[in-house]
Amino acid sequence: MSDWTWEYEPDAENVVGGLSETQTQDVEAIAQRIADAVGVRRIGTLFDVTEAASGVKTFAEGPVMVWYQEDYRDDVVLILRAQHFGA
């Protein structure tokens, strides 16, 4: 487990509004796994102010696709958009 966390940007209503509770849980499980993976990948990487945040990245697994950004200043993954293609 890393110190990295995740949050919706700008908020849950704009990112997962309209999804069912189960679909939202799928998105949140992926968000947590992304945050954990980024934390592991960044071990030993010194903070560089010129690289304060990543560009927008995407990740898809099963019926879920998320667009996110890594904020290295606050050790947080920002979930910008989520799409759930499940029925």
N, C-alpha and C positions, 0 to 999 in steps of 0.2 A: 504494500500500500504506500502511496506517495502522499505528499502534502498538496498535490494538485487537486483542485476542485473543478466543478463546472457550474455554469449558470446560463439561463436563457438571456438573450440579448435581442430586443429590448426587454421583453417579458414573456411569460408563458402564454398569455393570450395571443400574442402576435406570432409565436413560434409553433405551438401545438394546439391552439384554439381550434375546436371542431373535431379533434381526434377523440376517440373513446378513451376511457381510463386504461384499458389494456394496451391500446396503441401508444398512449403517452408513457406507460411503464416500459414498453419496448424501447422507445426513444431515450428515456432516462437511463436505462441499463447500458445502452450503447454509449451515451454521453459519459457515464462513469468509467467505462472501459477505455475510452479515448483518453480521458484525464489521467488514468493510471498509466497508460502506455506512454503518454507524453512525459509524465514524471520520471519514468524509467529512462526514456531516451535522453532526457536532459541531465541525468546524473553526471556530475563533474563538469558540466558546461557553465562557464562563467557568464554572468549577465553582462551583456553589451548594450549600452543605451541606444546604439544605432540600430539594434535589432530588438526593439521593444515588443513587437508583435509579428506574428506570421501573416501571410496573405490568407485569403479564404481557401479552406481545404474542404474536400468532400470525403465521406465514408459511407459505404452502403453494405448492408448485411441482410440477407433475406429480403423481406418486404420494406425495410426501413432505409431511408437515405437521409443523412444529415449534412448540413453545411456548417462549418465551424471555423473559429480562429483561435490560435494559441496566444495568450497574453502573457509574455514572459516577465512582465513587471509584477504581476499579482499572482503568478502561478495558477492561472485559471483558463479553462477552455470555455469559450463563449459559443453557445449553440445558437446560430443565427437563423436557421431554417430547418424544418424537418418535414419529410414526406413519408407517409406510410401507405404502401400499395396493397396492404392486406384487406380482405373483405370484411 
